[in-house]
Each structure stands twice: as C-alpha cells, then as structure tokens.
C-alpha cells in the first residue's frame, strides 16, 4: 500500500503595511524635521548656533550702519578718538592704550578657546576645561576694562547718552548703545563658558565622548571677538 505524503502548504508572506502618503506643505516639513536628527548635515545644536549668529550679525550690522550714517550726516564736529580714549600714564596721555589692551585680551581669548576645542575633541577634559576657564577670565577682564572706560567717560569727561561736551551729541548715544550691547554679549559668553567648562570638568560628556558643545561655545565666542574688530575699527580708528 502506497502512502501519499502531502507537503505542508507554505505560510503566506506577511506584507508590510502600506506607507502613508507624504504630507506636503508646512506640516510635511515639520514632520520630516521632527523625525530627523540631522537635517542640515550638521548637528542641530551647531545649526541653531549658526542661525542665532546670523541673526545677531544683522542686528550689529544695523547698529554699525546707523552709527556710520549719523556720524557722516552730523554737522557738529565728531570727538577725536585719540583724545577721548587716551589714558593718562606717567604724566602723559597715551592715545588708545586701554583700547589696545582690551583688543589684545579679547583676541588672545580666541586663541585659548580654539585650543580648548582642540583638547575637547582629543577628550582631554581637564586641559579643555582649564583653557575654557582661562578664556572666561579673559572675557571678564575685558568687561572690567570696558566698565573702567565707561566710568572714565561718564565721570571725568561728562559724556552722556543725550549729550557730549566734546562735540556731537550723538557720540554718547551710539557709543554706549553699541559697546554696551557687545559687552552684554561678552558677559553672557563668560557665563556660558563657565557653565560648559564646569560640565566638562565633571565628566558630563565623558560617557558619550560628544564634546561638540565646546565647539558650539567656541563659535559664539569667536563671533563676539569678530564683532569687536569692527567696533574697534569704526569707533576707535575712524
């Protein structure tokens, strides 16, 4: 008697559920971005910092453009920077001495910040944190010298935002507004660097090895230094 063996029938393959059709418009763009970790080919943190710095560039550009417009259109003589910002040392007035020191301090801080980023990517957290503390100290020194400069102008020279005994009244308003806004950026940067440096020193980024926050802080700090170059050229050398 022959036995007929029947092969078991193959189980039907499980079909994947049909994908939802793409959503267009703003909702589709938001959905794509919310599900993506890297829409700009760089990290979100770095992309957002670049966007912030771009917007800040527009603000400073408007301020400096307004300053140049006011200075060129006023009929009252503009104060001589070599006399206004001179520092009395050893019985003589040395033009722009304090401003030169401030510029040197801020440019030097860019170098220490760049070295901090280098050590961060080498995962040398102690060296990185130390250099960030040094950078923050340079920034605090810059703000302190700027406060001394403001005190000298207000107390000794009688410069006010609404008046100026040495020439055009617009000098005080433009100077205090632009240098004050930049000083605020430096002060915020000092706090930002101190917070990141403390986290680096405590090993917060050691587990993941992702020290990109140091580079992001460096982008902000280099931007602050670059803006000062334009302020230095337009206010103190022009």
C-alpha positions as CSV (number, residue, x, y, z in Angstrom):
1,X,0.0,0.0,0.0
2,X,1.5,3.3,-1.0
3,X,1.3,6.2,1.3
4,X,0.8,9.6,-0.3
5,X,2.7,12.3,1.5
6,X,1.4,15.8,1.1
7,X,3.8,18.7,1.6
8,X,2.6,21.4,4.0
9,X,1.4,24.5,2.4
10,X,3.8,27.5,2.7
11,X,2.6,30.2,5.0
12,X,1.7,33.3,3.2
13,X,4.3,36.1,3.5
14,X,3.5,38.9,5.8
15,X,3.1,42.1,3.8
16,X,4.3,45.3,5.3
17,X,1.6,47.9,5.9
18,X,1.2,50.4,3.2
19,X,3.2,53.5,3.9
20,X,1.3,56.7,4.5
21,X,1.4,59.1,1.6
22,X,3.8,62.1,2.2
23,X,2.3,65.1,3.6
24,X,3.0,68.3,1.8
25,X,3.3,71.9,2.9
26,X,4.4,73.2,6.3
27,X,3.0,70.2,8.1
28,X,5.1,67.9,6.0
29,X,8.3,69.9,6.5
30,X,7.7,69.9,10.3
31,X,7.1,66.1,10.3
32,X,10.3,65.5,8.3
33,X,12.4,67.7,10.6
34,X,10.9,66.3,13.8
35,X,11.8,62.7,12.7
36,X,15.3,63.6,11.5
37,X,18.3,64.1,13.7
38,X,20.4,65.9,11.2
39,X,18.6,68.0,8.6
40,X,21.4,70.4,7.9
41,X,24.3,67.8,7.6
42,X,25.5,69.1,10.9
43,X,24.1,68.6,14.4
44,X,21.1,70.6,15.5
45,X,23.0,72.4,18.2
46,X,25.6,73.7,15.7
47,X,22.9,74.6,13.1
48,X,20.9,76.6,15.6
49,X,24.0,78.4,16.8
50,X,24.8,79.4,13.2
51,X,21.2,80.7,12.8
52,X,21.5,82.7,16.0
53,X,24.8,84.2,15.0
54,X,23.4,85.1,11.6
55,X,20.5,86.9,13.2
56,X,22.9,88.7,15.6
57,X,25.0,89.7,12.6
58,X,22.0,91.5,11.1
59,X,21.5,93.3,14.5
60,X,25.1,94.5,14.8
61,X,25.2,95.4,11.1
62,X,22.1,97.7,11.6
63,X,23.7,99.3,14.7
64,X,27.0,100.0,12.9
65,X,25.3,101.2,9.7
66,X,23.2,103.6,11.8
67,X,26.4,104.8,13.6
68,X,28.2,105.5,10.3
69,X,25.1,107.3,8.9
70,X,24.8,109.5,12.0
71,X,28.5,110.3,12.0
72,X,28.6,111.3,8.3
73,X,25.4,113.3,8.4
74,X,26.1,115.4,11.6
75,X,27.2,119.0,11.1
76,X,28.8,119.2,14.6
77,X,32.5,118.0,14.8
78,X,32.9,114.5,16.0
79,X,35.2,113.9,19.0
80,X,38.7,112.9,18.3
81,X,39.1,109.2,19.4
82,X,42.8,109.7,20.2
83,X,41.9,112.4,22.7
84,X,38.7,110.9,24.1
85,X,40.1,107.4,24.7
86,X,43.6,108.5,25.8
87,X,44.9,107.0,29.1
88,X,46.9,109.2,31.4
89,X,50.1,107.3,32.4
90,X,53.3,108.7,33.8
91,X,52.2,112.3,33.3
92,X,51.4,111.9,29.6
93,X,48.2,111.0,27.7
94,X,48.8,107.8,25.6
95,X,46.2,107.5,22.9
96,X,44.1,104.3,22.7
97,X,46.3,102.5,25.3
98,X,43.4,100.9,27.2
99,X,41.6,100.0,23.9
100,X,44.7,98.3,22.6
101,X,45.0,96.2,25.8
102,X,41.3,95.3,25.6
103,X,41.7,94.2,21.9
104,X,44.8,92.2,22.8
105,X,42.9,90.4,25.6
106,X,39.9,89.5,23.5
107,X,42.0,88.3,20.6
108,X,44.1,86.2,22.9
109,X,40.9,84.7,24.3
110,X,40.1,83.4,20.8
111,X,43.4,81.5,20.8
112,X,42.7,79.9,24.2
113,X,39.2,79.0,23.1
114,X,40.5,77.4,19.9
115,X,42.9,75.3,21.9
116,X,40.1,74.3,24.2
117,X,38.1,72.9,21.3
118,X,41.2,71.0,20.1
119,X,41.6,69.4,23.5
120,X,37.9,68.7,23.7
121,X,38.0,66.5,20.5
122,X,41.0,64.8,22.0
123,X,38.9,64.0,25.0
124,X,41.4,65.7,27.3
125,X,38.7,67.2,29.6
126,X,41.0,68.7,32.2
127,X,43.0,70.7,29.7
128,X,39.9,71.6,27.8
129,X,38.1,72.9,31.0
130,X,41.3,74.8,32.1
131,X,41.5,76.6,28.8
132,X,37.8,77.5,28.9
133,X,38.3,78.9,32.4
134,X,41.2,81.0,31.1
135,X,39.0,82.2,28.2
136,X,36.2,83.2,30.5
137,X,38.8,85.0,32.7
138,X,40.0,87.0,29.7
139,X,36.3,87.8,28.9
140,X,35.7,89.0,32.4
141,X,38.9,91.1,32.3
142,X,37.6,92.7,29.0
143,X,34.3,93.6,30.6
144,X,36.0,95.0,33.6
145,X,38.2,97.3,31.4
146,X,35.1,98.3,29.5
147,X,33.4,99.3,32.7
148,X,36.5,101.4,33.6
149,X,36.3,103.0,30.2
150,X,32.7,103.9,30.7
151,X,33.3,105.3,34.2
152,X,36.1,107.5,32.8
153,X,33.9,108.8,30.0
154,X,30.9,109.5,32.3
155,X,32.7,110.8,35.4
156,X,35.8,112.5,34.0
157,X,34.7,113.6,30.5
158,X,31.0,114.2,31.2
159,X,29.8,112.1,28.3
160,X,26.1,111.1,28.4
161,X,23.8,109.3,26.0
162,X,21.9,112.6,25.4
163,X,24.9,114.9,25.3
164,X,28.6,115.3,24.9
165,X,30.8,118.3,25.9
166,X,33.5,117.4,23.4
167,X,31.5,117.5,20.2
168,X,28.5,115.8,18.5
169,X,25.8,114.8,21.0
170,X,25.2,111.6,19.0
171,X,28.6,110.3,20.1
172,X,27.4,109.2,23.6
173,X,24.2,107.5,22.5
174,X,25.8,105.5,19.7
175,X,28.9,104.6,21.7
176,X,27.1,103.4,24.8
177,X,24.5,101.5,22.8
178,X,26.8,99.6,20.6
179,X,29.6,98.9,23.0
180,X,27.1,98.1,25.8
181,X,25.3,95.6,23.5
182,X,28.6,94.0,22.7
183,X,29.6,94.0,26.4
184,X,26.4,92.2,27.2
185,X,27.3,89.5,24.6
186,X,30.7,89.1,26.2
187,X,29.2,88.9,29.7
188,X,26.7,86.2,28.6
189,X,29.6,84.4,26.8
190,X,31.6,84.3,30.1
191,X,28.7,82.7,31.9
192,X,28.1,80.3,29.1
193,X,31.8,79.2,29.0
194,X,31.9,78.8,32.8
195,X,28.8,76.5,32.7
196,X,30.2,74.4,29.9
197,X,33.7,74.2,31.5
198,X,32.2,73.0,34.8
199,X,30.3,70.3,33.0
200,X,33.4,69.2,31.0
201,X,35.4,69.1,34.2
202,X,32.8,67.0,36.0
203,X,32.9,64.5,33.1
204,X,29.3,65.0,31.9
205,X,30.3,64.4,28.3
206,X,32.8,61.7,29.0
207,X,30.4,58.8,28.7
208,X,29.3,59.7,25.2
209,X,32.5,61.3,24.1
210,X,30.5,64.0,22.4
211,X,32.2,67.3,23.2
212,X,30.6,69.2,20.4
213,X,29.1,71.7,22.9
214,X,32.6,73.1,23.4
215,X,32.8,73.8,19.6
216,X,29.4,75.4,19.7
217,X,30.5,77.7,22.6
218,X,33.6,78.4,20.6
219,X,31.6,79.6,17.6
220,X,29.8,82.1,19.8
221,X,33.0,83.3,21.4
222,X,34.8,83.8,18.0
223,X,31.7,85.7,16.8
224,X,31.9,88.1,19.7
225,X,35.6,88.7,19.0
226,X,35.0,89.3,15.3
227,X,32.3,91.9,16.1
228,X,34.8,93.7,18.4
229,X,37.2,94.1,15.4
230,X,34.6,96.1,13.5
231,X,33.7,98.2,16.6
232,X,37.4,98.8,17.2
233,X,37.9,100.0,13.6
234,X,34.8,102.2,13.4
235,X,34.8,103.8,16.9
236,X,38.5,104.0,17.8
237,X,40.4,104.2,14.5
238,X,38.0,106.2,12.3
